[in-house]
Amino acid sequence: MKILLNILVSGLAVFVAARLLPGVTVAGFGTAIAVAVVLGIVSAFLAPALLLLTLPLNIMTLGLFTFVIIGGLVMLTARMVPGFQVASFWWALAFALLLSVINAIFHGVRLP
């Protein structure tokens, strides 16, 4: 039950972030849920491997290359989920940053 609630909250965060950014479009709330699930899976499996492979570059840039990886994962998700479109890498990066802030706000609110 908790997993389902987390997916719904993350889907809502994707929907809100897409509405706030003009370079990101999502077809509807169902698509936002799909984006949340696919982005979660992609981030869980690909992000650690990519961070490990780019560790020297990440160290040289003091961790800023992590943002490039995150933007790339959002672009990959946009290619995988129909109805979710990102105009450019910069919009993907802005979406990822806004999504993390919205998710932190939504998940920070605990219901009794």
ChimeraX commands (.cxc) that place a marker at each C-alpha (Angstrom):
marker #1 position 0.00,0.00,0.00 radius 0.5
marker #1 position 2.85,2.38,0.83 radius 0.5
marker #1 position 4.49,1.73,-2.55 radius 0.5
marker #1 position 1.25,2.60,-4.35 radius 0.5
marker #1 position 0.95,5.82,-2.36 radius 0.5
marker #1 position 4.57,6.75,-3.19 radius 0.5
marker #1 position 3.92,6.11,-6.89 radius 0.5
marker #1 position 0.80,8.30,-6.82 radius 0.5
marker #1 position 2.63,11.11,-5.01 radius 0.5
marker #1 position 5.55,10.90,-7.43 radius 0.5
marker #1 position 3.12,10.91,-10.36 radius 0.5
marker #1 position 1.51,14.04,-8.95 radius 0.5
marker #1 position 4.96,15.63,-8.63 radius 0.5
marker #1 position 5.72,14.77,-12.28 radius 0.5
marker #1 position 2.38,16.25,-13.34 radius 0.5
marker #1 position 2.94,19.49,-11.40 radius 0.5
marker #1 position 6.54,19.88,-12.61 radius 0.5
marker #1 position 5.45,19.34,-16.22 radius 0.5
marker #1 position 2.75,21.98,-15.85 radius 0.5
marker #1 position 5.20,24.51,-14.42 radius 0.5
marker #1 position 7.85,24.10,-17.14 radius 0.5
marker #1 position 6.93,25.12,-20.71 radius 0.5
marker #1 position 9.57,22.83,-22.27 radius 0.5
marker #1 position 8.11,19.68,-20.71 radius 0.5
marker #1 position 4.76,18.19,-21.68 radius 0.5
marker #1 position 2.87,15.27,-20.22 radius 0.5
marker #1 position -0.34,13.97,-21.81 radius 0.5
marker #1 position -2.23,13.34,-18.58 radius 0.5
marker #1 position -2.07,12.02,-15.06 radius 0.5
marker #1 position -1.80,8.41,-16.25 radius 0.5
marker #1 position 1.23,9.35,-18.29 radius 0.5
marker #1 position 2.68,11.16,-15.26 radius 0.5
marker #1 position 2.32,7.95,-13.23 radius 0.5
marker #1 position 4.08,6.02,-16.01 radius 0.5
marker #1 position 6.88,8.61,-16.07 radius 0.5
marker #1 position 7.29,8.33,-12.29 radius 0.5
marker #1 position 7.54,4.53,-12.48 radius 0.5
marker #1 position 9.91,4.44,-15.48 radius 0.5
marker #1 position 12.09,7.25,-14.08 radius 0.5
marker #1 position 12.28,5.42,-10.77 radius 0.5
marker #1 position 13.32,2.17,-12.45 radius 0.5
marker #1 position 15.82,3.87,-14.75 radius 0.5
marker #1 position 17.29,5.81,-11.83 radius 0.5
marker #1 position 17.53,2.71,-9.66 radius 0.5
marker #1 position 19.34,0.58,-12.23 radius 0.5
marker #1 position 21.26,2.93,-14.54 radius 0.5
marker #1 position 22.23,5.84,-12.28 radius 0.5
marker #1 position 24.59,3.90,-9.98 radius 0.5
marker #1 position 26.39,2.30,-12.94 radius 0.5
marker #1 position 26.70,5.62,-14.76 radius 0.5
marker #1 position 27.95,7.37,-11.64 radius 0.5
marker #1 position 30.56,4.67,-11.14 radius 0.5
marker #1 position 31.69,4.80,-14.77 radius 0.5
marker #1 position 32.01,8.58,-14.72 radius 0.5
marker #1 position 33.57,8.79,-11.27 radius 0.5
marker #1 position 36.84,10.42,-12.41 radius 0.5
marker #1 position 34.94,13.06,-14.39 radius 0.5
marker #1 position 32.58,13.56,-11.49 radius 0.5
marker #1 position 35.49,14.10,-9.12 radius 0.5
marker #1 position 37.13,16.58,-11.51 radius 0.5
marker #1 position 33.90,18.61,-11.76 radius 0.5
marker #1 position 33.28,18.38,-8.00 radius 0.5
marker #1 position 30.09,16.38,-8.52 radius 0.5
marker #1 position 28.50,18.68,-11.10 radius 0.5
marker #1 position 28.62,15.97,-13.77 radius 0.5
marker #1 position 25.91,14.20,-11.76 radius 0.5
marker #1 position 23.47,16.78,-13.12 radius 0.5
marker #1 position 24.39,15.75,-16.67 radius 0.5
marker #1 position 23.64,12.13,-15.81 radius 0.5
marker #1 position 20.30,13.04,-14.24 radius 0.5
marker #1 position 19.32,15.12,-17.29 radius 0.5
marker #1 position 20.27,12.21,-19.53 radius 0.5
marker #1 position 18.10,9.84,-17.51 radius 0.5
marker #1 position 15.13,12.21,-17.90 radius 0.5
marker #1 position 15.78,12.36,-21.66 radius 0.5
marker #1 position 15.92,8.55,-21.77 radius 0.5
marker #1 position 12.62,8.37,-19.89 radius 0.5
marker #1 position 11.07,10.81,-22.38 radius 0.5
marker #1 position 12.11,8.48,-25.22 radius 0.5
marker #1 position 10.60,5.48,-23.45 radius 0.5
marker #1 position 7.23,6.87,-22.32 radius 0.5
marker #1 position 4.77,7.97,-25.02 radius 0.5
marker #1 position 3.02,11.21,-24.13 radius 0.5
marker #1 position 5.99,12.59,-22.20 radius 0.5
marker #1 position 8.13,15.04,-24.15 radius 0.5
marker #1 position 11.10,17.15,-23.18 radius 0.5
marker #1 position 12.20,19.92,-25.55 radius 0.5
marker #1 position 15.93,19.85,-24.79 radius 0.5
marker #1 position 18.56,18.69,-22.36 radius 0.5
marker #1 position 18.28,21.96,-20.41 radius 0.5
marker #1 position 14.56,21.45,-19.94 radius 0.5
marker #1 position 15.29,17.88,-18.80 radius 0.5
marker #1 position 17.74,19.21,-16.25 radius 0.5
marker #1 position 15.30,21.87,-15.05 radius 0.5
marker #1 position 12.56,19.22,-14.84 radius 0.5
marker #1 position 14.77,16.92,-12.76 radius 0.5
marker #1 position 15.69,19.70,-10.34 radius 0.5
marker #1 position 12.10,20.92,-9.98 radius 0.5
marker #1 position 10.87,17.35,-9.64 radius 0.5
marker #1 position 13.26,16.69,-6.78 radius 0.5
marker #1 position 12.08,19.82,-4.96 radius 0.5
marker #1 position 8.39,19.00,-5.47 radius 0.5
marker #1 position 8.93,15.38,-4.43 radius 0.5
marker #1 position 10.70,16.53,-1.28 radius 0.5
marker #1 position 7.80,18.82,-0.43 radius 0.5
marker #1 position 5.14,16.19,-1.17 radius 0.5
marker #1 position 6.92,13.35,0.60 radius 0.5
marker #1 position 7.84,15.60,3.50 radius 0.5
marker #1 position 4.18,16.07,4.35 radius 0.5
marker #1 position 3.14,13.15,6.55 radius 0.5
marker #1 position -0.52,12.33,6.91 radius 0.5
marker #1 position -1.75,10.81,10.18 radius 0.5
marker link #1:1,2 radius 0.2
marker link #1:2,3 radius 0.2
marker link #1:3,4 radius 0.2
marker link #1:4,5 radius 0.2
marker link #1:5,6 radius 0.2
marker link #1:6,7 radius 0.2
marker link #1:7,8 radius 0.2
marker link #1:8,9 radius 0.2
marker link #1:9,10 radius 0.2
marker link #1:10,11 radius 0.2
marker link #1:11,12 radius 0.2
marker link #1:12,13 radius 0.2
marker link #1:13,14 radius 0.2
marker link #1:14,15 radius 0.2
marker link #1:15,16 radius 0.2
marker link #1:16,17 radius 0.2
marker link #1:17,18 radius 0.2
marker link #1:18,19 radius 0.2
marker link #1:19,20 radius 0.2
marker link #1:20,21 radius 0.2
marker link #1:21,22 radius 0.2
marker link #1:22,23 radius 0.2
marker link #1:23,24 radius 0.2
marker link #1:24,25 radius 0.2
marker link #1:25,26 radius 0.2
marker link #1:26,27 radius 0.2
marker link #1:27,28 radius 0.2
marker link #1:28,29 radius 0.2
marker link #1:29,30 radius 0.2
marker link #1:30,31 radius 0.2
marker link #1:31,32 radius 0.2
marker link #1:32,33 radius 0.2
marker link #1:33,34 radius 0.2
marker link #1:34,35 radius 0.2
marker link #1:35,36 radius 0.2
marker link #1:36,37 radius 0.2
marker link #1:37,38 radius 0.2
marker link #1:38,39 radius 0.2
marker link #1:39,40 radius 0.2
marker link #1:40,41 radius 0.2
marker link #1:41,42 radius 0.2
marker link #1:42,43 radius 0.2
marker link #1:43,44 radius 0.2
marker link #1:44,45 radius 0.2
marker link #1:45,46 radius 0.2
marker link #1:46,47 radius 0.2
marker link #1:47,48 radius 0.2
marker link #1:48,49 radius 0.2
marker link #1:49,50 radius 0.2
marker link #1:50,51 radius 0.2
marker link #1:51,52 radius 0.2
marker link #1:52,53 radius 0.2
marker link #1:53,54 radius 0.2
marker link #1:54,55 radius 0.2
marker link #1:55,56 radius 0.2
marker link #1:56,57 radius 0.2
marker link #1:57,58 radius 0.2
marker link #1:58,59 radius 0.2
marker link #1:59,60 radius 0.2
marker link #1:60,61 radius 0.2
marker link #1:61,62 radius 0.2
marker link #1:62,63 radius 0.2
marker link #1:63,64 radius 0.2
marker link #1:64,65 radius 0.2
marker link #1:65,66 radius 0.2
marker link #1:66,67 radius 0.2
marker link #1:67,68 radius 0.2
marker link #1:68,69 radius 0.2
marker link #1:69,70 radius 0.2
marker link #1:70,71 radius 0.2
marker link #1:71,72 radius 0.2
marker link #1:72,73 radius 0.2
marker link #1:73,74 radius 0.2
marker link #1:74,75 radius 0.2
marker link #1:75,76 radius 0.2
marker link #1:76,77 radius 0.2
marker link #1:77,78 radius 0.2
marker link #1:78,79 radius 0.2
marker link #1:79,80 radius 0.2
marker link #1:80,81 radius 0.2
marker link #1:81,82 radius 0.2
marker link #1:82,83 radius 0.2
marker link #1:83,84 radius 0.2
marker link #1:84,85 radius 0.2
marker link #1:85,86 radius 0.2
marker link #1:86,87 radius 0.2
marker link #1:87,88 radius 0.2
marker link #1:88,89 radius 0.2
marker link #1:89,90 radius 0.2
marker link #1:90,91 radius 0.2
marker link #1:91,92 radius 0.2
marker link #1:92,93 radius 0.2
marker link #1:93,94 radius 0.2
marker link #1:94,95 radius 0.2
marker link #1:95,96 radius 0.2
marker link #1:96,97 radius 0.2
marker link #1:97,98 radius 0.2
marker link #1:98,99 radius 0.2
marker link #1:99,100 radius 0.2
marker link #1:100,101 radius 0.2
marker link #1:101,102 radius 0.2
marker link #1:102,103 radius 0.2
marker link #1:103,104 radius 0.2
marker link #1:104,105 radius 0.2
marker link #1:105,106 radius 0.2
marker link #1:106,107 radius 0.2
marker link #1:107,108 radius 0.2
marker link #1:108,109 radius 0.2
marker link #1:109,110 radius 0.2
marker link #1:110,111 radius 0.2
marker link #1:111,112 radius 0.2
view
